[in-house]
Amino acid sequence: MSIPVSAPPAPFDYAARTLASERLELEAIAPGHADLVFDELADPALYTYLGPAPVDAAAMRARFTRIANPHAPTGELWLNYAVRERETGRYVGYMQATVKPDRTAYLAYFVFRRAQRRGIAREACAAVLAHLWHDCAVTTVRIEVDTRNQPSQRLAEALGLARVGGASPTDPVHGAPAWDYVYRLDRPAPGARSA
């Protein structure tokens, strides 16, 4: 007698959705967001510690089309959000989380220049963290931060992430050598307060 064997579950059972916080809505990225956020997301000032800024809205639209499906061909889960302020309806940032099959997530973000220094990054990151813990079964979150980027280092620490190890070399930034710190936060115990 043979015992039927069911196929293992898919690595991620996930449907993209809008996340919300007190002041913000984080909309799952769609191709149409490219035209809505291009001018601010292409601001060269946002790329001081990163590679080059996007060059045109068509290329951004093509990229958003590729990443709009959260189920990446690599087996990862790609979560990308256009961050919109509820009160004004204006887009104020962009969030990314990549969830690996081992349930480790990497978090990255942009807050547009006109919206900086208002707690937008912390609020948006906290919304994504809560989503990762509760809806994606993530066990560890990491943020990689350029060693010169003190505002992002302070944000990681304010969210409860701790720096692990020393600086590691990364891809050159604008032709110059660069190093990153890695920050890590493990899933909070049930009932523990998060950022």
C-alpha positions in Angstrom: 0.0 0.0 0.0 1.4 3.4 -1.0 0.9 6.4 1.1 0.1 9.5 -0.9 2.7 12.2 -0.6 1.6 15.8 -1.0 3.8 18.4 -2.6 5.6 20.6 -0.1 4.0 24.0 0.3 5.3 26.9 -1.8 8.0 28.9 0.0 5.7 31.9 0.2 2.0 32.1 0.2 1.7 35.8 -0.3 -0.6 38.4 -1.9 0.7 42.0 -2.2 -1.4 44.5 -0.3 -1.3 48.1 1.0 0.2 48.6 4.5 -1.0 51.4 6.8 0.4 53.4 9.7 -0.9 56.5 11.5 0.1 58.9 8.8 1.1 56.7 5.8 -0.2 54.2 3.3 2.4 51.9 1.8 1.1 50.9 -1.6 2.4 47.7 -3.2 4.4 48.9 -6.1 2.8 48.9 -9.6 4.2 50.1 -12.9 2.1 53.3 -12.7 3.9 54.4 -9.6 7.0 55.1 -11.8 5.4 58.3 -13.2 4.2 59.3 -9.7 7.5 59.0 -7.9 10.2 59.3 -10.6 11.1 63.0 -10.2 11.7 62.6 -6.4 13.2 59.1 -6.5 15.7 60.2 -9.2 17.0 63.0 -6.9 20.8 62.6 -7.0 20.9 63.7 -3.3 19.3 60.4 -2.4 22.2 58.5 -3.9 25.2 60.0 -2.0 25.9 56.5 -0.5 24.4 54.4 -3.3 25.0 53.7 -6.9 23.7 56.1 -9.6 20.2 57.6 -9.6 17.6 56.3 -12.1 18.0 58.0 -15.5 14.4 58.0 -16.9 10.8 57.2 -16.0 10.6 54.5 -18.7 13.4 52.5 -17.2 11.9 52.9 -13.8 8.5 51.8 -15.2 10.2 48.7 -16.6 11.8 47.9 -13.3 8.5 48.4 -11.4 6.8 46.1 -13.9 9.5 43.4 -13.1 9.3 43.8 -9.3 5.5 44.3 -9.0 5.1 40.5 -8.7 6.3 39.8 -5.2 7.2 36.2 -6.1 10.7 36.6 -7.5 12.1 34.1 -9.9 14.9 33.5 -7.4 12.5 32.1 -4.8 12.7 35.3 -2.8 9.8 37.5 -1.9 10.1 41.0 -3.2 8.1 43.6 -1.2 8.2 47.1 -2.7 6.1 50.0 -1.6 5.4 53.5 -2.7 4.9 55.5 0.5 2.0 58.0 0.4 1.1 60.5 3.1 -2.6 60.2 3.9 -3.2 63.8 4.8 -1.8 65.3 1.6 -2.0 62.3 -0.8 1.6 63.0 -1.8 4.2 60.3 -2.3 7.0 60.7 0.3 9.2 57.6 -0.1 9.9 54.1 -1.3 10.4 51.0 0.7 11.9 47.6 -0.2 12.1 44.3 1.7 13.6 41.2 0.2 12.6 38.0 2.1 15.0 35.1 1.5 13.7 31.5 1.6 15.3 31.1 5.0 13.0 33.9 6.3 15.8 36.4 6.7 14.7 39.8 5.3 16.8 42.8 4.0 15.2 46.2 4.4 16.0 49.3 2.4 14.2 52.7 2.1 14.2 56.1 0.5 12.5 59.2 2.0 12.1 62.0 -0.5 14.0 65.1 0.4 11.0 67.3 1.1 9.7 64.7 3.6 12.9 64.1 5.5 13.3 64.9 9.2 9.6 64.2 10.0 9.8 60.7 11.2 8.5 59.3 7.9 11.4 56.7 7.6 10.9 55.4 11.1 7.1 55.1 10.7 7.3 53.4 7.3 10.0 51.0 8.4 8.1 50.1 11.5 5.0 49.3 9.4 7.1 47.0 7.1 8.8 45.4 10.1 5.4 44.6 11.7 4.3 43.1 8.3 7.4 41.0 8.1 7.0 39.6 11.6 3.3 38.9 11.5 2.5 38.1 7.8 5.7 36.8 6.3 7.1 34.6 9.2 10.4 36.5 9.0 12.8 35.5 11.8 15.6 38.1 11.2 15.8 41.5 9.6 19.0 43.1 8.3 19.8 46.6 7.1 23.1 47.3 5.3 24.2 50.9 5.8 27.1 52.8 4.4 29.6 53.6 7.2 29.3 57.4 6.4 25.5 57.4 6.5 24.9 58.4 10.1 21.2 59.3 9.7 20.5 55.7 8.5 22.7 54.3 11.3 20.6 56.2 13.8 17.4 55.0 12.2 18.4 51.4 12.3 19.3 51.7 16.0 16.0 53.6 16.8 14.1 50.6 15.2 15.9 48.3 17.6 18.5 46.8 15.2 22.0 46.3 16.5 25.2 46.6 14.5 26.9 43.2 14.0 30.6 43.0 13.3 32.8 45.6 11.7 32.6 47.4 8.4 32.6 45.2 5.3 33.7 46.3 1.8 30.8 46.7 -0.7 30.5 47.8 -4.3 32.2 51.1 -5.1 30.0 54.2 -4.8 30.5 56.8 -7.5 33.9 55.2 -8.3 35.2 55.3 -4.7 35.7 52.4 -2.3 32.8 51.9 0.1 32.1 50.0 3.3 28.8 48.9 5.0 27.8 48.2 8.5 25.2 45.4 8.9 22.4 45.9 11.4 20.3 42.9 12.7 17.1 42.4 14.5 15.6 39.0 15.4 11.9 38.4 15.6 10.6 39.8 18.9 9.2 37.3 21.4 5.4 37.1 21.5 4.0 40.0 23.4 7.2 42.1 23.1 6.9 45.7 22.0 8.5 46.5 18.6 9.6 49.9 17.2 
